[in-house]
Amino acid sequence: MMLKPAVHVLKDLAQCSNVSLHSDSGLVGAVAAAATDDDKRRAKKQADDNSVKDEVLRRKPELHPIGAWGDKSSQLTSWDVLHVLSRAIALS
């Protein structure tokens, strides 16, 4: 089986695809609540274990629901999705 040339793979990654979205203020609230719970657990762990240095988490200051157009879908490229996922993994 012959693999696709890199040029074709890169072109495929740059093509837009329709993506269904579900984003509302409830989801934003759930994310904020999870972040607060994580902060509490981290503070308790640091209080129990003095050898753990105090780390400040890098988070976006405020989250907002994603504004979708009409039918709750948007067009994204695979590059966009990979970028968002890699950033989320790096910041987690």
KAHUDA-V496717 format. One record per helix or strand of 2 or more residues. SS is the DSSP state (h for helix, s for strand). FROM is the first residue (numbers start at 1). TO is the last residue. If there is no record, write none. Layout:
BEGIN
((SS	FROM	TO) (SS	FROM	TO))
END
This chain:
BEGIN
((h	6	14) (s	16	20) (h	25	48) (s	73	77) (h	78	91))
END
